[in-house]
Amino acid sequence: MELPYVTPELPGVSARIKAIPEDFVVDEIPLYPAAGEGDHLFVRVEKRGLDTLQLARSLANAFGVSPREVGIAGHKDRHAVTTQWMSFPGVAPEKALGLSGEGFRVLEAVRHRNKLRMGHLRGNRFRIRLRGAHDVEAVERIARALEERGLPNYFGEQRFGRAGDNAAMGRRILRGEERVRDRRLRSLLVSALQSEIFNRLLARRIREGNWDRPLFGDVLQKLDTGGLFVCEDPEVDLPRVRSFECSVTGPLPGPRMRPQPHGEPAHLEEEAIRDAGLRPEDFSSRREAPGARRPLRLPVRIALVSDPEGIVLDFELPPGAYATSLLREITKDAPPPP
C-alpha cells in the first residue's frame, strides 16, 4: 500500500536510521507515579537489543513470577535503547534494584497497588539520530511543516510483522480460511488487519485533502481527553481541528467502535474495508477485534541539533503513535548515505 506524504513538496534528506541501537532512544512517559505501597512492584528497566516480551520473560524468570502476571503499558522497539515500566506481583524492591542481564538493567523499583495495564502511559519521548545527515535547514523545513500541518498517525511497518504478512493472516482468519487457536496471536493478527484498514482510510483522505478538516458525519476526538463526538456542523468544528483541539478519526473496525460516522465519512470507511477484501459485517461479532476510533492527525513539536555524526531529533508522541511516521516524512525516498 502506498502511503502519501503530507510534505510532498519538501525533498527527503539522506540519512541512516538505527545504524546502532544508540541512534534510536525511547523513554516511556508514565501515566501516573507509583504510589510507594501495595502488592505490585513497578520496575523501570532499560533495554537494548531485546523486544518487550523477551524482557518480560527474562524478568519474570528472575523474580519467580509467571510471564502472564507481568504488567506492561506498551511495547518498545527491539533495535533501540529504550526505558519502560513493568509490574510484577509479590516482588520486593530489594530483589529488583540493581538487577541486570544480557541487554537490560533495572533502574528503579517502587511498590504500587495495582497491576500495570496496556495503555497506562502518557506517551513516549524519542531521541533519534539521523546518521550521516547534515542538511539542518532541509530537516528544519520539514519539521516546521509537520508542526503546522500535523503528523499523519499511520501505523508503522513493525505493526505488520517482520515478514509484513500479519494483516494478510488476519484477513484469512476473518474469512474463515484459517484457524489460529492461540488467542493472543489471533488478536495480534486481526489487529494488524484493523491497522491496515486505518492506514488505507488515512492515505485516501490525505490524497483527497480532507484529513485535516471535518466532513459532516465525521467522528471527531478531543485530543486532550479522548472524548468522541459526531460532527454536525463542519464550519463550527473546523477551527477546533485546525488548532489541534480535535482530530478527525478513522476506524479500527469492530462491534464496539462507537460512535459510528454517517454520510460521506461512513461511505469512505466502508470502502476502506472493502478495499482490504472484507465486508463491514465481517467485524460485527469478533471478540478479538472489539474496535475503536483513532485520530488521523497528531500535533508534534520537534527540536533538532546537529552533531558530528548527523542530526538529532527530540520529540514526544502519544501512546500508539509511531516515530516512523515522522521519520518517513523527513527521509522520504532519499537513499541513505554511504
C-alpha positions as a Python dict, from the first residue, in 0.01 Angstrom:
ca = {
    (1, 'M'): (0, 0, 0),
    (2, 'E'): (137, 342, -96),
    (3, 'L'): (114, 591, 191),
    (4, 'P'): (125, 954, 75),
    (5, 'Y'): (331, 1218, 249),
    (6, 'V'): (189, 1538, 395),
    (7, 'T'): (506, 1729, 299),
    (8, 'P'): (545, 1602, -60),
    (9, 'E'): (689, 1929, -189),
    (10, 'L'): (985, 1913, 52),
    (11, 'P'): (1262, 1676, -69),
    (12, 'G'): (1372, 1398, 162),
    (13, 'V'): (1702, 1411, 347),
    (14, 'S'): (1951, 1127, 310),
    (15, 'A'): (2014, 957, 647),
    (16, 'R'): (2073, 621, 809),
    (17, 'I'): (1820, 521, 1075),
    (18, 'K'): (1908, 280, 1358),
    (19, 'A'): (2263, 223, 1238),
    (20, 'I'): (2330, 137, 1601),
    (21, 'P'): (2077, 99, 1886),
    (22, 'E'): (2201, 421, 2049),
    (23, 'D'): (2075, 614, 1744),
    (24, 'F'): (1716, 537, 1849),
    (25, 'V'): (1642, 616, 2214),
    (26, 'V'): (1288, 588, 2355),
    (27, 'D'): (1181, 676, 2709),
    (28, 'E'): (833, 581, 2825),
    (29, 'I'): (641, 863, 2997),
    (30, 'P'): (425, 707, 3272),
    (31, 'L'): (60, 797, 3308),
    (32, 'Y'): (92, 820, 3688),
    (33, 'P'): (366, 774, 3950),
    (34, 'A'): (388, 458, 4157),
    (35, 'A'): (227, 502, 4500),
    (36, 'G'): (513, 359, 4704),
    (37, 'E'): (294, 92, 4864),
    (38, 'G'): (92, -209, 4754),
    (39, 'D'): (123, -569, 4637),
    (40, 'H'): (273, -498, 4294),
    (41, 'L'): (623, -383, 4213),
    (42, 'F'): (668, -125, 3939),
    (43, 'V'): (1009, -166, 3777),
    (44, 'R'): (1169, 79, 3535),
    (45, 'V'): (1403, -105, 3300),
    (46, 'E'): (1646, -1, 3030),
    (47, 'K'): (1685, -250, 2747),
    (48, 'R'): (1897, -280, 2437),
    (49, 'G'): (1855, -537, 2157),
    (50, 'L'): (1551, -701, 2321),
    (51, 'D'): (1181, -675, 2245),
    (52, 'T'): (941, -608, 2531),
    (53, 'L'): (809, -964, 2560),
    (54, 'Q'): (1162, -1107, 2574),
    (55, 'L'): (1242, -865, 2854),
    (56, 'A'): (921, -950, 3040),
    (57, 'R'): (1003, -1322, 3028),
    (58, 'S'): (1360, -1266, 3150),
    (59, 'L'): (1246, -1059, 3447),
    (60, 'A'): (957, -1294, 3528),
    (61, 'N'): (1203, -1584, 3546),
    (62, 'A'): (1440, -1383, 3766),
    (63, 'F'): (1157, -1294, 4006),
    (64, 'G'): (986, -1636, 4001),
    (65, 'V'): (667, -1490, 3854),
    (66, 'S'): (451, -1626, 3572),
    (67, 'P'): (501, -1425, 3250),
    (68, 'R'): (123, -1389, 3234),
    (69, 'E'): (132, -1186, 3557),
    (70, 'V'): (369, -925, 3414),
    (71, 'G'): (206, -588, 3351),
    (72, 'I'): (326, -363, 3068),
    (73, 'A'): (196, -32, 2936),
    (74, 'G'): (333, -61, 2583),
    (75, 'H'): (576, -238, 2352),
    (76, 'K'): (912, -84, 2266),
    (77, 'D'): (1145, -125, 1969),
    (78, 'R'): (1399, -405, 1977),
    (79, 'H'): (1672, -233, 1777),
    (80, 'A'): (1694, 65, 2011),
    (81, 'V'): (1785, 174, 2361),
    (82, 'T'): (1457, 209, 2548),
    (83, 'T'): (1326, 252, 2901),
    (84, 'Q'): (986, 138, 3017),
    (85, 'W'): (789, 39, 3326),
    (86, 'M'): (669, -314, 3406),
    (87, 'S'): (483, -453, 3707),
    (88, 'F'): (526, -779, 3897),
    (89, 'P'): (308, -914, 4180),
    (90, 'G'): (457, -1000, 4517),
    (91, 'V'): (817, -896, 4442),
    (92, 'A'): (1024, -697, 4694),
    (93, 'P'): (1206, -385, 4567),
    (94, 'E'): (1534, -520, 4708),
    (95, 'K'): (1512, -816, 4472),
    (96, 'A'): (1485, -592, 4166),
    (97, 'L'): (1712, -297, 4237),
    (98, 'G'): (2047, -335, 4067),
    (99, 'L'): (1939, -642, 3870),
    (100, 'S'): (2091, -665, 3523),
    (101, 'G'): (2130, -922, 3250),
    (102, 'E'): (2208, -956, 2883),
    (103, 'G'): (2059, -647, 2721),
    (104, 'F'): (1886, -496, 3026),
    (105, 'R'): (1931, -330, 3365),
    (106, 'V'): (1679, -225, 3630),
    (107, 'L'): (1685, 149, 3702),
    (108, 'E'): (1404, 189, 3960),
    (109, 'A'): (1170, -31, 4164),
    (110, 'V'): (869, 110, 4352),
    (111, 'R'): (564, -57, 4505),
    (112, 'H'): (215, 12, 4371),
    (113, 'R'): (-139, -102, 4447),
    (114, 'N'): (-239, -247, 4110),
    (115, 'K'): (-102, -415, 3800),
    (116, 'L'): (22, -200, 3514),
    (117, 'R'): (-214, -225, 3217),
    (118, 'M'): (-166, -181, 2844),
    (119, 'G'): (-207, 184, 2751),
    (120, 'H'): (-126, 317, 3101),
    (121, 'L'): (129, 564, 2971),
    (122, 'R'): (117, 930, 2878),
    (123, 'G'): (336, 879, 2575),
    (124, 'N'): (695, 824, 2464),
    (125, 'R'): (989, 1059, 2434),
    (126, 'F'): (1216, 997, 2134),
    (127, 'R'): (1577, 1099, 2068),
    (128, 'I'): (1671, 983, 1720),
    (129, 'R'): (1992, 1043, 1528),
    (130, 'L'): (1970, 1085, 1153),
    (131, 'R'): (2317, 941, 1099),
    (132, 'G'): (2503, 1092, 806),
    (133, 'A'): (2252, 1377, 763),
    (134, 'H'): (2398, 1728, 774),
    (135, 'D'): (2147, 1949, 589),
    (136, 'V'): (1998, 2105, 900),
    (137, 'E'): (1796, 2361, 704),
    (138, 'A'): (1621, 2092, 500),
    (139, 'V'): (1530, 1893, 810),
    (140, 'E'): (1417, 2213, 981),
    (141, 'R'): (1179, 2297, 694),
    (142, 'I'): (1014, 1954, 712),
    (143, 'A'): (994, 1966, 1092),
    (144, 'R'): (823, 2306, 1092),
    (145, 'A'): (582, 2193, 817),
    (146, 'L'): (484, 1891, 1029),
    (147, 'E'): (430, 2114, 1330),
    (148, 'E'): (198, 2332, 1124),
    (149, 'R'): (15, 2060, 928),
    (150, 'G'): (19, 1780, 1184),
    (151, 'L'): (168, 1432, 1184),
    (152, 'P'): (-19, 1159, 993),
    (153, 'N'): (-98, 891, 1252),
    (154, 'Y'): (-6, 594, 1032),
    (155, 'F'): (63, 256, 1187),
    (156, 'G'): (429, 173, 1128),
    (157, 'E'): (568, -126, 941),
    (158, 'Q'): (650, -306, 1266),
    (159, 'R'): (278, -336, 1332),
    (160, 'F'): (253, -582, 1042),
    (161, 'G'): (523, -828, 1150),
    (162, 'R'): (876, -899, 1034),
    (163, 'A'): (753, -1059, 710),
    (164, 'G'): (480, -798, 664),
    (165, 'D'): (210, -1065, 640),
    (166, 'N'): (23, -1025, 971),
    (167, 'A'): (-267, -836, 812),
    (168, 'A'): (-299, -1098, 536),
    (169, 'M'): (-320, -1370, 801),
    (170, 'G'): (-580, -1166, 990),
    (171, 'R'): (-782, -1140, 670),
    (172, 'R'): (-780, -1518, 630),
    (173, 'I'): (-897, -1559, 989),
    (174, 'L'): (-1195, -1329, 937),
    (175, 'R'): (-1283, -1504, 611),
    (176, 'G'): (-1277, -1842, 788),
    (177, 'E'): (-989, -1961, 571),
    (178, 'E'): (-751, -2013, 861),
    (179, 'R'): (-786, -2109, 1227),
    (180, 'V'): (-548, -1985, 1496),
    (181, 'R'): (-608, -2133, 1839),
    (182, 'D'): (-375, -1907, 2033),
    (183, 'R'): (-598, -1619, 2145),
    (184, 'R'): (-317, -1364, 2179),
    (185, 'L'): (-175, -1448, 1837),
    (186, 'R'): (-521, -1434, 1679),
    (187, 'S'): (-582, -1094, 1836),
    (188, 'L'): (-243, -970, 1712),
    (189, 'L'): (-314, -1079, 1355),
    (190, 'V'): (-664, -931, 1343),
    (191, 'S'): (-541, -605, 1497),
    (192, 'A'): (-282, -582, 1216),
    (193, 'L'): (-571, -609, 971),
    (194, 'Q'): (-754, -329, 1152),
    (195, 'S'): (-437, -121, 1126),
    (196, 'E'): (-417, -182, 752),
    (197, 'I'): (-775, -59, 709),
    (198, 'F'): (-699, 252, 914),
    (199, 'N'): (-391, 326, 702),
    (200, 'R'): (-599, 285, 384),
    (201, 'L'): (-855, 536, 507),
    (202, 'L'): (-593, 787, 623),
    (203, 'A'): (-400, 757, 295),
    (204, 'R'): (-715, 826, 94),
    (205, 'R'): (-812, 1129, 300),
    (206, 'I'): (-461, 1274, 267),
    (207, 'R'): (-482, 1229, -111),
    (208, 'E'): (-826, 1395, -116),
    (209, 'G'): (-709, 1680, 108),
    (210, 'N'): (-962, 1631, 387),
    (211, 'W'): (-759, 1454, 654),
    (212, 'D'): (-719, 1783, 842),
    (213, 'R'): (-1074, 1914, 806),
    (214, 'P'): (-1400, 1762, 925),
    (215, 'L'): (-1676, 1642, 697),
    (216, 'F'): (-2038, 1627, 801),
    (217, 'G'): (-2081, 1294, 982),
    (218, 'D'): (-1715, 1253, 1081),
    (219, 'V'): (-1633, 1119, 1426),
    (220, 'L'): (-1403, 1369, 1597),
    (221, 'Q'): (-1184, 1314, 1903),
    (222, 'K'): (-1086, 1571, 2165),
    (223, 'L'): (-710, 1526, 2183),
    (224, 'D'): (-681, 1630, 2548),
    (225, 'T'): (-949, 1399, 2692),
    (226, 'G'): (-1006, 1139, 2418),
    (227, 'G'): (-1378, 1218, 2407),
    (228, 'L'): (-1559, 1134, 2082),
    (229, 'F'): (-1845, 1314, 1910),
    (230, 'V'): (-2002, 1331, 1564),
    (231, 'C'): (-1951, 1641, 1352),
    (232, 'E'): (-2286, 1801, 1274),
    (233, 'D'): (-2151, 2137, 1152),
    (234, 'P'): (-1811, 2129, 976),
    (235, 'E'): (-1779, 2509, 981),
    (236, 'V'): (-1809, 2513, 1360),
    (237, 'D'): (-1566, 2226, 1413),
    (238, 'L'): (-1305, 2326, 1152),
    (239, 'P'): (-1124, 2581, 1377),
    (240, 'R'): (-1106, 2322, 1656),
    (241, 'V'): (-950, 2069, 1421),
    (242, 'R'): (-706, 2318, 1269),
    (243, 'S'): (-588, 2424, 1618),
    (244, 'F'): (-535, 2060, 1722),
    (245, 'E'): (-806, 2076, 1985),
    (246, 'C'): (-973, 1789, 1796),
    (247, 'S'): (-887, 1545, 1521),
    (248, 'V'): (-1087, 1361, 1260),
    (249, 'T'): (-1074, 990, 1344),
    (250, 'G'): (-1052, 674, 1139),
    (251, 'P'): (-1175, 321, 1204),
    (252, 'L'): (-1032, 20, 1380),
    (253, 'P'): (-1340, -181, 1281),
    (254, 'G'): (-1521, -388, 1541),
    (255, 'P'): (-1854, -422, 1726),
    (256, 'R'): (-1760, -170, 1997),
    (257, 'M'): (-1647, 104, 1759),
    (258, 'R'): (-1866, 386, 1882),
    (259, 'P'): (-1989, 631, 1779),
    (260, 'Q'): (-2035, 548, 1413),
    (261, 'P'): (-1985, 805, 1136),
    (262, 'H'): (-2257, 878, 886),
    (263, 'G'): (-2285, 1027, 540),
    (264, 'E'): (-1970, 1052, 327),
    (265, 'P'): (-1726, 953, 609),
    (266, 'A'): (-1920, 630, 664),
    (267, 'H'): (-1901, 558, 291),
    (268, 'L'): (-1525, 620, 285),
    (269, 'E'): (-1470, 384, 578),
    (270, 'E'): (-1682, 110, 422),
    (271, 'E'): (-1478, 142, 102),
    (272, 'A'): (-1152, 110, 302),
    (273, 'I'): (-1284, -217, 448),
    (274, 'R'): (-1391, -345, 107),
    (275, 'D'): (-1057, -243, -47),
    (276, 'A'): (-898, -471, 215),
    (277, 'G'): (-1104, -761, 76),
    (278, 'L'): (-1367, -769, 353),
    (279, 'R'): (-1717, -654, 438),
    (280, 'P'): (-1813, -434, 736),
    (281, 'E'): (-2021, -720, 879),
    (282, 'D'): (-1710, -940, 896),
    (283, 'F'): (-1613, -744, 1210),
    (284, 'S'): (-1958, -740, 1370),
    (285, 'S'): (-1904, -1022, 1620),
    (286, 'R'): (-1527, -1065, 1651),
    (287, 'R'): (-1425, -1076, 2018),
    (288, 'E'): (-1057, -1038, 1927),
    (289, 'A'): (-1137, -715, 1738),
    (290, 'P'): (-1362, -503, 1964),
    (291, 'G'): (-1292, -192, 1759),
    (292, 'A'): (-1202, 169, 1837),
    (293, 'R'): (-1153, 510, 1680),
    (294, 'R'): (-804, 652, 1617),
    (295, 'P'): (-710, 1014, 1534),
    (296, 'L'): (-587, 1071, 1180),
    (297, 'R'): (-368, 1366, 1277),
    (298, 'L'): (-148, 1447, 1576),
    (299, 'P'): (25, 1761, 1699),
    (300, 'V'): (402, 1738, 1728),
    (301, 'R'): (689, 1962, 1841),
    (302, 'I'): (1035, 1876, 1712),
    (303, 'A'): (1367, 2001, 1846),
    (304, 'L'): (1682, 1929, 1647),
    (305, 'V'): (2053, 1973, 1694),
    (306, 'S'): (2349, 1892, 1473),
    (307, 'D'): (2641, 1682, 1590),
    (308, 'P'): (2947, 1540, 1407),
    (309, 'E'): (2760, 1217, 1324),
    (310, 'G'): (2436, 1366, 1197),
    (311, 'I'): (2122, 1545, 1316),
    (312, 'V'): (1946, 1453, 1640),
    (313, 'L'): (1568, 1489, 1671),
    (314, 'D'): (1385, 1518, 2004),
    (315, 'F'): (1008, 1487, 2020),
    (316, 'E'): (721, 1326, 2212),
    (317, 'L'): (430, 1122, 2079),
    (318, 'P'): (115, 990, 2249),
    (319, 'P'): (56, 618, 2311),
    (320, 'G'): (12, 413, 1994),
    (321, 'A'): (181, 667, 1765),
    (322, 'Y'): (483, 563, 1558),
    (323, 'A'): (805, 761, 1526),
    (324, 'T'): (847, 604, 1182),
    (325, 'S'): (557, 821, 1059),
    (326, 'L'): (769, 1127, 1135),
    (327, 'L'): (1096, 982, 1006),
    (328, 'R'): (948, 880, 669),
    (329, 'E'): (838, 1242, 612),
    (330, 'I'): (1196, 1358, 669),
    (331, 'T'): (1383, 1094, 466),
    (332, 'K'): (1115, 1010, 209),
    (333, 'D'): (1273, 805, -72),
    (334, 'A'): (1620, 957, -38),
    (335, 'P'): (1882, 679, -44),
    (336, 'P'): (2087, 651, 276),
    (337, 'P'): (2439, 795, 265),
    (338, 'P'): (2730, 553, 208),
}
